Amino acid sequence: MAITYLKSGKPEIQRAEDDAKVRGIVESTLADIAARGDEAVRDLSIKFDRYDPASFRLSPSEIEAAMARVSARDLADIRFAQAQIRRFAEAQRACLIDLEVETLPGVILGHRNIPVPSVGCYVPGGKFPMVASAHMSVLTAAVAGVPRIVAAAPPQNGAPHPAIVAAMHLGGAHEIYVLGGMQAIGAMALGTSTIDPVDMIVGPGNAYVAEAKRQLFGRVGIDLLAGPTETLVIADDTVDAELCATDLLGQAEHGYNSPAILLTNSSQLARATLAEIDRILDILPTAETARASWQDYGAVILCDNYEEMLAKADEIASEHVQVMTDRDDWFLENMTCYGALFLGPRTHVANGDKVIGTNHTLPTRRAGRYTGGLWVGKFLKTHTYQKILTDEAATLIGKYGSRLSMLEGFVGHAEQCNLRVRRYGGEDVAYGAASE
């Protein structure tokens, strides 16, 4: 395999050092919230957001006032986006049906899909107010039927961001808090005297938010580790450098640590894209952020053929994968590790982020190897049940169960089975394996 890096980002050892710093800060912060509750949350809000309201939870009148500050056009756009996301989420939900089957005469097995009782939805708002993240988490939870949906987002310029509040409310949030970062995640997961804890935390965020979710997993459920945005562009000479550079920088502007990678088998395209990125960075209004990400986390990888590109793409397992080649469907059929695919030059990540209808909360840091993104099914728990309706079935299953229990040395288990054999089969079975 002949793979050449025309540009690479920070060495892995430096990235590991950055991760270690984040872990330590998050650990101490969550411990502080657990110990001091609301007092710690308020101190963190003042420190990071310079925000000190009477209550972090918005009242109905405050929600109404925030929505009144959103223009009619913006509200219409939010409603349009939510209609697309709701339509796809409802179609996904319809695929998840309850099941009941008679596997043997008199033996009934089944499962039910039950919504998680309460969910905390985090909506990022650091450099950019991520209005779309409210659709992706709050609305999808509502389609799943979650009974209590809590939503939190940081303030913008000392106040709730009106469009985020509107998206949360229209999406179906039952409680809305103006809280950001680690303090929002900690408060929703751990609970305070004014915020009841939730059962699950979902939503994307920066490295600190992702680490807080990782450390809290087990105490609460999480959707996935959705950290800083990643994008991978897979391209050949059927497209030009402007498309590739625009799609890379369009995601690199998210933050200072957003990986953006070009994977190609065209040396000419690779070099032209590097030049085009330099040109765009000179005119892009968000160039300060995008340039830092591109410098430290950007890469251009040149492969000999499509098979090498496929193998490398699955190894990278990027959050967003933009495929622009003469065989897009071949990549769809053969790629196995990614967050979401965007196929063809007419399709792009920004549409997926904002409006097209699929969920934009996706696995990062190679988590696409073992999980997909947030979707309606993440808010549902599949619980099984069993029923034995006849004496004959109780006797038959009991005999097998008794012998298999004794195979493992579980005499008490065997006696649970034997009791049913005696009671419903009329057989005199003592401790030990039931006979045929």
MIROBA-262919 format. One record per residue (C-alpha): residue number from 1; residue in one letter; x, y, z. Coordinates in steps of 0.5 Angstrom, whole numbers, plus 500, padded with zeros to 3 digits. Layout:
<node num="NUM" residu="A" c1="X" c2="Y" c3="Z"/>
...
END
This chain:
<node num="1" residu="M" c1="500" c2="500" c3="500"/>
<node num="2" residu="A" c1="503" c2="507" c3="498"/>
<node num="3" residu="I" c1="500" c2="512" c3="502"/>
<node num="4" residu="T" c1="504" c2="519" c3="502"/>
<node num="5" residu="Y" c1="502" c2="525" c3="507"/>
<node num="6" residu="L" c1="503" c2="531" c3="503"/>
<node num="7" residu="K" c1="501" c2="535" c3="509"/>
<node num="8" residu="S" c1="500" c2="532" c3="516"/>
<node num="9" residu="G" c1="497" c2="535" c3="523"/>
<node num="10" residu="K" c1="499" c2="535" c3="530"/>
<node num="11" residu="P" c1="503" c2="529" c3="532"/>
<node num="12" residu="E" c1="499" c2="524" c3="536"/>
<node num="13" residu="I" c1="503" c2="525" c3="543"/>
<node num="14" residu="Q" c1="501" c2="532" c3="543"/>
<node num="15" residu="R" c1="494" c2="530" c3="542"/>
<node num="16" residu="A" c1="495" c2="525" c3="548"/>
<node num="17" residu="E" c1="498" c2="531" c3="552"/>
<node num="18" residu="D" c1="492" c2="535" c3="550"/>
<node num="19" residu="D" c1="487" c2="530" c3="552"/>
<node num="20" residu="A" c1="490" c2="529" c3="559"/>
<node num="21" residu="K" c1="489" c2="536" c3="561"/>
<node num="22" residu="V" c1="482" c2="536" c3="559"/>
<node num="23" residu="R" c1="481" c2="529" c3="563"/>
<node num="24" residu="G" c1="484" c2="533" c3="569"/>
<node num="25" residu="I" c1="480" c2="539" c3="569"/>
<node num="26" residu="V" c1="473" c2="535" c3="568"/>
<node num="27" residu="E" c1="474" c2="530" c3="573"/>
<node num="28" residu="S" c1="475" c2="536" c3="578"/>
<node num="29" residu="T" c1="470" c2="540" c3="576"/>
<node num="30" residu="L" c1="465" c2="534" c3="576"/>
<node num="31" residu="A" c1="467" c2="533" c3="583"/>
<node num="32" residu="D" c1="466" c2="540" c3="585"/>
<node num="33" residu="I" c1="459" c2="540" c3="582"/>
<node num="34" residu="A" c1="457" c2="533" c3="586"/>
<node num="35" residu="A" c1="459" c2="536" c3="592"/>
<node num="36" residu="R" c1="457" c2="543" c3="592"/>
<node num="37" residu="G" c1="451" c2="543" c3="587"/>
<node num="38" residu="D" c1="448" c2="549" c3="585"/>
<node num="39" residu="E" c1="453" c2="553" c3="588"/>
<node num="40" residu="A" c1="458" c2="550" c3="584"/>
<node num="41" residu="V" c1="454" c2="551" c3="577"/>
<node num="42" residu="R" c1="453" c2="558" c3="579"/>
<node num="43" residu="D" c1="461" c2="559" c3="580"/>
<node num="44" residu="L" c1="462" c2="556" c3="573"/>
<node num="45" residu="S" c1="457" c2="560" c3="570"/>
<node num="46" residu="I" c1="460" c2="566" c3="572"/>
<node num="47" residu="K" c1="467" c2="564" c3="571"/>
<node num="48" residu="F" c1="466" c2="561" c3="564"/>
<node num="49" residu="D" c1="460" c2="565" c3="561"/>
<node num="50" residu="R" c1="459" c2="571" c3="566"/>
<node num="51" residu="Y" c1="452" c2="569" c3="567"/>
<node num="52" residu="D" c1="449" c2="570" c3="574"/>
<node num="53" residu="P" c1="441" c2="570" c3="573"/>
<node num="54" residu="A" c1="436" c2="569" c3="578"/>
<node num="55" residu="S" c1="434" c2="562" c3="575"/>
<node num="56" residu="F" c1="438" c2="558" c3="570"/>
<node num="57" residu="R" c1="431" c2="555" c3="568"/>
<node num="58" residu="L" c1="427" c2="559" c3="563"/>
<node num="59" residu="S" c1="420" c2="560" c3="565"/>
<node num="60" residu="P" c1="414" c2="560" c3="560"/>
<node num="61" residu="S" c1="414" c2="568" c3="559"/>
<node num="62" residu="E" c1="422" c2="568" c3="558"/>
<node num="63" residu="I" c1="421" c2="563" c3="553"/>
<node num="64" residu="E" c1="416" c2="567" c3="550"/>
<node num="65" residu="A" c1="420" c2="573" c3="550"/>
<node num="66" residu="A" c1="426" c2="570" c3="547"/>
<node num="67" residu="M" c1="422" c2="567" c3="541"/>
<node num="68" residu="A" c1="419" c2="574" c3="540"/>
<node num="69" residu="R" c1="426" c2="576" c3="538"/>
<node num="70" residu="V" c1="427" c2="571" c3="533"/>
<node num="71" residu="S" c1="425" c2="574" c3="526"/>
<node num="72" residu="A" c1="419" c2="571" c3="522"/>
<node num="73" residu="R" c1="424" c2="568" c3="517"/>
<node num="74" residu="D" c1="428" c2="565" c3="522"/>
<node num="75" residu="L" c1="422" c2="561" c3="525"/>
<node num="76" residu="A" c1="420" c2="559" c3="518"/>
<node num="77" residu="D" c1="427" c2="556" c3="517"/>
<node num="78" residu="I" c1="427" c2="553" c3="524"/>
<node num="79" residu="R" c1="420" c2="550" c3="522"/>
<node num="80" residu="F" c1="422" c2="547" c3="516"/>
<node num="81" residu="A" c1="429" c2="544" c3="518"/>
<node num="82" residu="Q" c1="425" c2="541" c3="524"/>
<node num="83" residu="A" c1="420" c2="538" c3="519"/>
<node num="84" residu="Q" c1="425" c2="534" c3="515"/>
<node num="85" residu="I" c1="428" c2="532" c3="521"/>
<node num="86" residu="R" c1="422" c2="529" c3="524"/>
<node num="87" residu="R" c1="420" c2="526" c3="518"/>
<node num="88" residu="F" c1="426" c2="522" c3="518"/>
<node num="89" residu="A" c1="426" c2="520" c3="525"/>
<node num="90" residu="E" c1="418" c2="518" c3="525"/>
<node num="91" residu="A" c1="420" c2="513" c3="519"/>
<node num="92" residu="Q" c1="426" c2="511" c3="523"/>
<node num="93" residu="R" c1="421" c2="510" c3="529"/>
<node num="94" residu="A" c1="416" c2="506" c3="525"/>
<node num="95" residu="C" c1="422" c2="501" c3="523"/>
<node num="96" residu="L" c1="422" c2="499" c3="531"/>
<node num="97" residu="I" c1="417" c2="495" c3="532"/>
<node num="98" residu="D" c1="415" c2="491" c3="538"/>
<node num="99" residu="L" c1="415" c2="483" c3="538"/>
<node num="100" residu="E" c1="412" c2="477" c3="540"/>
<node num="101" residu="V" c1="413" c2="470" c3="538"/>
<node num="102" residu="E" c1="411" c2="463" c3="540"/>
<node num="103" residu="T" c1="418" c2="460" c3="539"/>
<node num="104" residu="L" c1="415" c2="453" c3="542"/>
<node num="105" residu="P" c1="408" c2="451" c3="543"/>
<node num="106" residu="G" c1="406" c2="455" c3="550"/>
<node num="107" residu="V" c1="413" c2="459" c3="550"/>
<node num="108" residu="I" c1="412" c2="466" c3="548"/>
<node num="109" residu="L" c1="418" c2="471" c3="548"/>
<node num="110" residu="G" c1="417" c2="478" c3="546"/>
<node num="111" residu="H" c1="420" c2="485" c3="547"/>
<node num="112" residu="R" c1="418" c2="492" c3="548"/>
<node num="113" residu="N" c1="421" c2="499" c3="545"/>
<node num="114" residu="I" c1="420" c2="503" c3="551"/>
<node num="115" residu="P" c1="423" c2="511" c3="551"/>
<node num="116" residu="V" c1="428" c2="513" c3="556"/>
<node num="117" residu="P" c1="424" c2="516" c3="562"/>
<node num="118" residu="S" c1="428" c2="523" c3="562"/>
<node num="119" residu="V" c1="434" c2="526" c3="557"/>
<node num="120" residu="G" c1="438" c2="532" c3="558"/>
<node num="121" residu="C" c1="440" c2="535" c3="551"/>
<node num="122" residu="Y" c1="446" c2="539" c3="550"/>
<node num="123" residu="V" c1="446" c2="544" c3="545"/>
<node num="124" residu="P" c1="453" c2="547" c3="544"/>
<node num="125" residu="G" c1="454" c2="555" c3="543"/>
<node num="126" residu="G" c1="461" c2="557" c3="544"/>
<node num="127" residu="K" c1="464" c2="561" c3="538"/>
<node num="128" residu="F" c1="457" c2="559" c3="534"/>
<node num="129" residu="P" c1="450" c2="558" c3="537"/>
<node num="130" residu="M" c1="448" c2="551" c3="534"/>
<node num="131" residu="V" c1="441" c2="552" c3="533"/>
<node num="132" residu="A" c1="441" c2="545" c3="529"/>
<node num="133" residu="S" c1="443" c2="541" c3="535"/>
<node num="134" residu="A" c1="437" c2="543" c3="538"/>
<node num="135" residu="H" c1="433" c2="539" c3="533"/>
<node num="136" residu="M" c1="437" c2="533" c3="533"/>
<node num="137" residu="S" c1="437" c2="532" c3="540"/>
<node num="138" residu="V" c1="430" c2="535" c3="543"/>
<node num="139" residu="L" c1="426" c2="533" c3="537"/>
<node num="140" residu="T" c1="429" c2="526" c3="536"/>
<node num="141" residu="A" c1="427" c2="525" c3="543"/>
<node num="142" residu="A" c1="420" c2="527" c3="543"/>
<node num="143" residu="V" c1="419" c2="523" c3="537"/>
<node num="144" residu="A" c1="421" c2="517" c3="541"/>
<node num="145" residu="G" c1="416" c2="519" c3="546"/>
<node num="146" residu="V" c1="421" c2="521" c3="552"/>
<node num="147" residu="P" c1="417" c2="523" c3="558"/>
<node num="148" residu="R" c1="422" c2="529" c3="560"/>
<node num="149" residu="I" c1="426" c2="532" c3="556"/>
<node num="150" residu="V" c1="431" c2="537" c3="559"/>
<node num="151" residu="A" c1="435" c2="542" c3="554"/>
<node num="152" residu="A" c1="441" c2="546" c3="556"/>
<node num="153" residu="A" c1="445" c2="551" c3="552"/>
<node num="154" residu="P" c1="450" c2="557" c3="554"/>
<node num="155" residu="P" c1="448" c2="564" c3="554"/>
<node num="156" residu="Q" c1="450" c2="569" c3="548"/>
<node num="157" residu="N" c1="452" c2="576" c3="550"/>
<node num="158" residu="G" c1="449" c2="575" c3="557"/>
<node num="159" residu="A" c1="442" c2="572" c3="555"/>
<node num="160" residu="P" c1="439" c2="566" c3="552"/>
<node num="161" residu="H" c1="440" c2="565" c3="545"/>
<node num="162" residu="P" c1="433" c2="567" c3="542"/>
<node num="163" residu="A" c1="434" c2="562" c3="536"/>
<node num="164" residu="I" c1="436" c2="556" c3="540"/>
<node num="165" residu="V" c1="431" c2="557" c3="545"/>
<node num="166" residu="A" c1="426" c2="557" c3="540"/>
<node num="167" residu="A" c1="428" c2="551" c3="537"/>
<node num="168" residu="M" c1="428" c2="547" c3="544"/>
<node num="169" residu="H" c1="421" c2="549" c3="545"/>
<node num="170" residu="L" c1="419" c2="548" c3="538"/>
<node num="171" residu="G" c1="422" c2="541" c3="538"/>
<node num="172" residu="G" c1="419" c2="539" c3="545"/>
<node num="173" residu="A" c1="423" c2="541" c3="551"/>
<node num="174" residu="H" c1="420" c2="540" c3="557"/>
<node num="175" residu="E" c1="425" c2="544" c3="561"/>
<node num="176" residu="I" c1="430" c2="549" c3="558"/>
<node num="177" residu="Y" c1="436" c2="551" c3="562"/>
<node num="178" residu="V" c1="441" c2="557" c3="560"/>
<node num="179" residu="L" c1="447" c2="553" c3="562"/>
<node num="180" residu="G" c1="454" c2="551" c3="558"/>
<node num="181" residu="G" c1="459" c2="546" c3="558"/>
<node num="182" residu="M" c1="461" c2="542" c3="563"/>
<node num="183" residu="Q" c1="457" c2="545" c3="568"/>
<node num="184" residu="A" c1="451" c2="544" c3="564"/>
<node num="185" residu="I" c1="453" c2="536" c3="563"/>
<node num="186" residu="G" c1="454" c2="536" c3="570"/>
<node num="187" residu="A" c1="448" c2="539" c3="573"/>
<node num="188" residu="M" c1="443" c2="535" c3="568"/>
<node num="189" residu="A" c1="447" c2="528" c3="570"/>
<node num="190" residu="L" c1="448" c2="529" c3="577"/>
<node num="191" residu="G" c1="443" c2="533" c3="579"/>
<node num="192" residu="T" c1="442" c2="539" c3="584"/>
<node num="193" residu="S" c1="437" c2="542" c3="589"/>
<node num="194" residu="T" c1="434" c2="545" c3="583"/>
<node num="195" residu="I" c1="435" c2="541" c3="577"/>
<node num="196" residu="D" c1="433" c2="533" c3="578"/>
<node num="197" residu="P" c1="438" c2="529" c3="575"/>
<node num="198" residu="V" c1="436" c2="525" c3="568"/>
<node num="199" residu="D" c1="437" c2="518" c3="566"/>
<node num="200" residu="M" c1="441" c2="520" c3="559"/>
<node num="201" residu="I" c1="445" c2="525" c3="556"/>
<node num="202" residu="V" c1="446" c2="527" c3="549"/>
<node num="203" residu="G" c1="448" c2="532" c3="544"/>
<node num="204" residu="P" c1="455" c2="534" c3="541"/>
<node num="205" residu="G" c1="460" c2="539" c3="544"/>
<node num="206" residu="N" c1="467" c2="541" c3="545"/>
<node num="207" residu="A" c1="473" c2="537" c3="548"/>
<node num="208" residu="Y" c1="471" c2="538" c3="555"/>
<node num="209" residu="V" c1="463" c2="536" c3="554"/>
<node num="210" residu="A" c1="465" c2="530" c3="551"/>
<node num="211" residu="E" c1="470" c2="528" c3="556"/>
<node num="212" residu="A" c1="465" c2="530" c3="562"/>
<node num="213" residu="K" c1="460" c2="525" c3="558"/>
<node num="214" residu="R" c1="465" c2="520" c3="558"/>
<node num="215" residu="Q" c1="467" c2="520" c3="565"/>
<node num="216" residu="L" c1="459" c2="520" c3="567"/>
<node num="217" residu="F" c1="458" c2="514" c3="563"/>
<node num="218" residu="G" c1="455" c2="509" c3="567"/>
<node num="219" residu="R" c1="452" c2="514" c3="572"/>
<node num="220" residu="V" c1="448" c2="516" c3="566"/>
<node num="221" residu="G" c1="447" c2="513" c3="559"/>
<node num="222" residu="I" c1="450" c2="517" c3="553"/>
<node num="223" residu="D" c1="449" c2="517" c3="546"/>
<node num="224" residu="L" c1="456" c2="517" c3="544"/>
<node num="225" residu="L" c1="462" c2="521" c3="544"/>
<node num="226" residu="A" c1="461" c2="527" c3="540"/>
<node num="227" residu="G" c1="467" c2="531" c3="540"/>
<node num="228" residu="P" c1="470" c2="536" c3="536"/>
<node num="229" residu="T" c1="467" c2="536" c3="529"/>
<node num="230" residu="E" c1="471" c2="532" c3="524"/>
<node num="231" residu="T" c1="471" c2="531" c3="516"/>
<node num="232" residu="L" c1="474" c2="527" c3="511"/>
<node num="233" residu="V" c1="473" c2="529" c3="504"/>
<node num="234" residu="I" c1="474" c2="523" c3="499"/>
<node num="235" residu="A" c1="475" c2="525" c3="492"/>
<node num="236" residu="D" c1="478" c2="524" c3="485"/>
<node num="237" residu="D" c1="479" c2="528" c3="479"/>
<node num="238" residu="T" c1="472" c2="528" c3="477"/>
<node num="239" residu="V" c1="472" c2="534" c3="482"/>
<node num="240" residu="D" c1="476" c2="540" c3="483"/>
<node num="241" residu="A" c1="480" c2="544" c3="488"/>
<node num="242" residu="E" c1="475" c2="549" c3="490"/>
<node num="243" residu="L" c1="470" c2="544" c3="492"/>
<node num="244" residu="C" c1="475" c2="540" c3="496"/>
<node num="245" residu="A" c1="478" c2="546" c3="499"/>
<node num="246" residu="T" c1="471" c2="549" c3="501"/>
<node num="247" residu="D" c1="468" c2="542" c3="504"/>
<node num="248" residu="L" c1="474" c2="542" c3="508"/>
<node num="249" residu="L" c1="474" c2="549" c3="511"/>
<node num="250" residu="G" c1="467" c2="549" c3="512"/>
<node num="251" residu="Q" c1="468" c2="544" c3="517"/>
<node num="252" residu="A" c1="475" c2="546" c3="520"/>
<node num="253" residu="E" c1="471" c2="553" c3="522"/>
<node num="254" residu="H" c1="468" c2="549" c3="528"/>
<node num="255" residu="G" c1="473" c2="550" c3="532"/>
<node num="256" residu="Y" c1="481" c2="550" c3="533"/>
<node num="257" residu="N" c1="481" c2="543" c3="534"/>
<node num="258" residu="S" c1="477" c2="540" c3="528"/>
<node num="259" residu="P" c1="480" c2="535" c3="524"/>
<node num="260" residu="A" c1="479" c2="536" c3="516"/>
<node num="261" residu="I" c1="483" c2="531" c3="511"/>
<node num="262" residu="L" c1="483" c2="530" c3="504"/>
<node num="263" residu="L" c1="484" c2="523" c3="501"/>
<node num="264" residu="T" c1="485" c2="522" c3="494"/>
<node num="265" residu="N" c1="488" c2="518" c3="488"/>
<node num="266" residu="S" c1="490" c2="525" c3="484"/>
<node num="267" residu="S" c1="496" c2="528" c3="486"/>
<node num="268" residu="Q" c1="494" c2="534" c3="481"/>
<node num="269" residu="L" c1="488" c2="535" c3="486"/>
<node num="270" residu="A" c1="492" c2="534" c3="492"/>
<node num="271" residu="R" c1="496" c2="540" c3="490"/>
<node num="272" residu="A" c1="491" c2="544" c3="487"/>
<node num="273" residu="T" c1="487" c2="543" c3="494"/>
<node num="274" residu="L" c1="493" c2="545" c3="498"/>
<node num="275" residu="A" c1="493" c2="552" c3="494"/>
<node num="276" residu="E" c1="486" c2="553" c3="494"/>
<node num="277" residu="I" c1="486" c2="552" c3="502"/>
<node num="278" residu="D" c1="491" c2="558" c3="502"/>
<node num="279" residu="R" c1="487" c2="562" c3="498"/>
<node num="280" residu="I" c1="480" c2="561" c3="501"/>
<node num="281" residu="L" c1="484" c2="562" c3="508"/>
<node num="282" residu="D" c1="486" c2="569" c3="506"/>
<node num="283" residu="I" c1="478" c2="571" c3="505"/>
<node num="284" residu="L" c1="474" c2="567" c3="509"/>
<node num="285" residu="P" c1="471" c2="571" c3="515"/>
<node num="286" residu="T" c1="472" c2="565" c3="520"/>
<node num="287" residu="A" c1="479" c2="564" c3="518"/>
<node num="288" residu="E" c1="482" c2="565" c3="524"/>
<node num="289" residu="T" c1="479" c2="559" c3="527"/>
<node num="290" residu="A" c1="479" c2="555" c3="520"/>
<node num="291" residu="R" c1="487" c2="556" c3="520"/>
<node num="292" residu="A" c1="488" c2="554" c3="527"/>
<node num="293" residu="S" c1="485" c2="547" c3="525"/>
<node num="294" residu="W" c1="488" c2="546" c3="518"/>
<node num="295" residu="Q" c1="495" c2="548" c3="521"/>
<node num="296" residu="D" c1="494" c2="543" c3="527"/>
<node num="297" residu="Y" c1="489" c2="538" c3="525"/>
<node num="298" residu="G" c1="489" c2="538" c3="517"/>
<node num="299" residu="A" c1="492" c2="533" c3="513"/>
<node num="300" residu="V" c1="492" c2="531" c3="505"/>
<node num="301" residu="I" c1="493" c2="524" c3="504"/>
<node num="302" residu="L" c1="495" c2="521" c3="497"/>
<node num="303" residu="C" c1="493" c2="514" c3="495"/>
<node num="304" residu="D" c1="495" c2="510" c3="489"/>
<node num="305" residu="N" c1="488" c2="507" c3="488"/>
<node num="306" residu="Y" c1="481" c2="507" c3="490"/>
<node num="307" residu="E" c1="482" c2="500" c3="494"/>
<node num="308" residu="E" c1="487" c2="504" c3="498"/>
<node num="309" residu="M" c1="483" c2="510" c3="499"/>
<node num="310" residu="L" c1="477" c2="505" c3="502"/>
<node num="311" residu="A" c1="482" c2="502" c3="507"/>
<node num="312" residu="K" c1="485" c2="508" c3="509"/>
<node num="313" residu="A" c1="478" c2="512" c3="510"/>
<node num="314" residu="D" c1="475" c2="506" c3="514"/>
<node num="315" residu="E" c1="482" c2="506" c3="519"/>
<node num="316" residu="I" c1="480" c2="514" c3="520"/>
<node num="317" residu="A" c1="473" c2="513" c3="521"/>
<node num="318" residu="S" c1="471" c2="520" c3="521"/>
<node num="319" residu="E" c1="465" c2="523" c3="523"/>
<node num="320" residu="H" c1="463" c2="526" c3="516"/>
<node num="321" residu="V" c1="465" c2="523" c3="510"/>
<node num="322" residu="Q" c1="464" c2="527" c3="503"/>
<node num="323" residu="V" c1="465" c2="522" c3="497"/>
<node num="324" residu="M" c1="466" c2="525" c3="491"/>
<node num="325" residu="T" c1="469" c2="520" c3="486"/>
<node num="326" residu="D" c1="467" c2="516" c3="479"/>
<node num="327" residu="R" c1="464" c2="511" c3="484"/>
<node num="328" residu="D" c1="460" c2="514" c3="490"/>
<node num="329" residu="D" c1="456" c2="508" c3="491"/>
<node num="330" residu="W" c1="462" c2="503" c3="491"/>
<node num="331" residu="F" c1="464" c2="507" c3="497"/>
<node num="332" residu="L" c1="457" c2="506" c3="500"/>
<node num="333" residu="E" c1="457" c2="499" c3="499"/>
<node num="334" residu="N" c1="464" c2="498" c3="502"/>
<node num="335" residu="M" c1="465" c2="503" c3="507"/>
<node num="336" residu="T" c1="464" c2="500" c3="514"/>
<node num="337" residu="C" c1="467" c2="505" c3="519"/>
<node num="338" residu="Y" c1="464" c2="513" c3="519"/>
<node num="339" residu="G" c1="459" c2="517" c3="522"/>
<node num="340" residu="A" c1="455" c2="519" c3="516"/>
<node num="341" residu="L" c1="456" c2="519" c3="508"/>
<node num="342" residu="F" c1="455" c2="525" c3="504"/>
<node num="343" residu="L" c1="455" c2="522" c3="497"/>
<node num="344" residu="G" c1="456" c2="526" c3="490"/>
<node num="345" residu="P" c1="458" c2="533" c3="489"/>
<node num="346" residu="R" c1="451" c2="536" c3="490"/>
<node num="347" residu="T" c1="451" c2="533" c3="497"/>
<node num="348" residu="H" c1="455" c2="536" c3="503"/>
<node num="349" residu="V" c1="456" c2="536" c3="510"/>
<node num="350" residu="A" c1="453" c2="543" c3="512"/>
<node num="351" residu="N" c1="446" c2="541" c3="509"/>
<node num="352" residu="G" c1="447" c2="535" c3="514"/>
<node num="353" residu="D" c1="449" c2="539" c3="519"/>
<node num="354" residu="K" c1="443" c2="544" c3="519"/>
<node num="355" residu="V" c1="437" c2="541" c3="515"/>
<node num="356" residu="I" c1="437" c2="535" c3="510"/>
<node num="357" residu="G" c1="434" c2="531" c3="515"/>
<node num="358" residu="T" c1="439" c2="526" c3="518"/>
<node num="359" residu="N" c1="442" c2="527" c3="525"/>
<node num="360" residu="H" c1="448" c2="531" c3="525"/>
<node num="361" residu="T" c1="450" c2="528" c3="532"/>
<node num="362" residu="L" c1="455" c2="523" c3="530"/>
<node num="363" residu="P" c1="461" c2="519" c3="533"/>
<node num="364" residu="T" c1="468" c2="522" c3="533"/>
<node num="365" residu="R" c1="475" c2="520" c3="535"/>
<node num="366" residu="R" c1="474" c2="513" c3="531"/>
<node num="367" residu="A" c1="468" c2="511" c3="535"/>
<node num="368" residu="G" c1="465" c2="510" c3="528"/>
<node num="369" residu="R" c1="468" c2="503" c3="528"/>
<node num="370" residu="Y" c1="463" c2="501" c3="533"/>
<node num="371" residu="T" c1="457" c2="506" c3="533"/>
<node num="372" residu="G" c1="453" c2="510" c3="529"/>
<node num="373" residu="G" c1="450" c2="517" c3="530"/>
<node num="374" residu="L" c1="444" c2="519" c3="535"/>
<node num="375" residu="W" c1="438" c2="517" c3="532"/>
<node num="376" residu="V" c1="431" c2="516" c3="535"/>
<node num="377" residu="G" c1="433" c2="509" c3="537"/>
<node num="378" residu="K" c1="438" c2="511" c3="542"/>
<node num="379" residu="F" c1="432" c2="514" c3="546"/>
<node num="380" residu="L" c1="429" c2="507" c3="546"/>
<node num="381" residu="K" c1="430" c2="501" c3="551"/>
<node num="382" residu="T" c1="429" c2="494" c3="548"/>
<node num="383" residu="H" c1="426" c2="490" c3="554"/>
<node num="384" residu="T" c1="425" c2="483" c3="553"/>
<node num="385" residu="Y" c1="419" c2="479" c3="556"/>
<node num="386" residu="Q" c1="417" c2="471" c3="557"/>
<node num="387" residu="K" c1="411" c2="467" c3="558"/>
<node num="388" residu="I" c1="410" c2="460" c3="559"/>
<node num="389" residu="L" c1="403" c2="458" c3="558"/>
<node num="390" residu="T" c1="402" c2="451" c3="558"/>
<node num="391" residu="D" c1="404" c2="445" c3="563"/>
<node num="392" residu="E" c1="407" c2="441" c3="557"/>
<node num="393" residu="A" c1="412" c2="447" c3="556"/>
<node num="394" residu="A" c1="414" c2="449" c3="563"/>
<node num="395" residu="T" c1="416" c2="441" c3="564"/>
<node num="396" residu="L" c1="420" c2="441" c3="557"/>
<node num="397" residu="I" c1="423" c2="447" c3="558"/>
<node num="398" residu="G" c1="424" c2="446" c3="566"/>
<node num="399" residu="K" c1="428" c2="439" c3="564"/>
<node num="400" residu="Y" c1="433" c2="443" c3="559"/>
<node num="401" residu="G" c1="434" c2="448" c3="564"/>
<node num="402" residu="S" c1="435" c2="444" c3="570"/>
<node num="403" residu="R" c1="441" c2="440" c3="566"/>
<node num="404" residu="L" c1="444" c2="446" c3="563"/>
<node num="405" residu="S" c1="444" c2="449" c3="570"/>
<node num="406" residu="M" c1="447" c2="443" c3="573"/>
<node num="407" residu="L" c1="452" c2="443" c3="568"/>
<node num="408" residu="E" c1="455" c2="450" c3="570"/>
<node num="409" residu="G" c1="454" c2="447" c3="578"/>
<node num="410" residu="F" c1="448" c2="452" c3="579"/>
<node num="411" residu="V" c1="444" c2="447" c3="584"/>
<node num="412" residu="G" c1="439" c2="453" c3="586"/>
<node num="413" residu="H" c1="438" c2="455" c3="579"/>
<node num="414" residu="A" c1="436" c2="447" c3="577"/>
<node num="415" residu="E" c1="431" c2="447" c3="583"/>
<node num="416" residu="Q" c1="428" c2="453" c3="580"/>
<node num="417" residu="C" c1="427" c2="448" c3="574"/>
<node num="418" residu="N" c1="425" c2="442" c3="578"/>
<node num="419" residu="L" c1="420" c2="445" c3="582"/>
<node num="420" residu="R" c1="416" c2="447" c3="575"/>
<node num="421" residu="V" c1="417" c2="440" c3="573"/>
<node num="422" residu="R" c1="414" c2="437" c3="579"/>
<node num="423" residu="R" c1="409" c2="442" c3="579"/>
<node num="424" residu="Y" c1="406" c2="442" c3="572"/>
<node num="425" residu="G" c1="409" c2="435" c3="570"/>
<node num="426" residu="G" c1="407" c2="431" c3="575"/>
<node num="427" residu="E" c1="414" c2="428" c3="575"/>
<node num="428" residu="D" c1="418" c2="426" c3="582"/>
<node num="429" residu="V" c1="425" c2="430" c3="581"/>
<node num="430" residu="A" c1="430" c2="432" c3="586"/>
<node num="431" residu="Y" c1="436" c2="436" c3="586"/>
<node num="432" residu="G" c1="440" c2="435" c3="580"/>
<node num="433" residu="A" c1="439" c2="434" c3="573"/>
<node num="434" residu="A" c1="432" c2="432" c3="571"/>
<node num="435" residu="S" c1="431" c2="426" c3="567"/>
<node num="436" residu="E" c1="428" c2="426" c3="560"/>
END
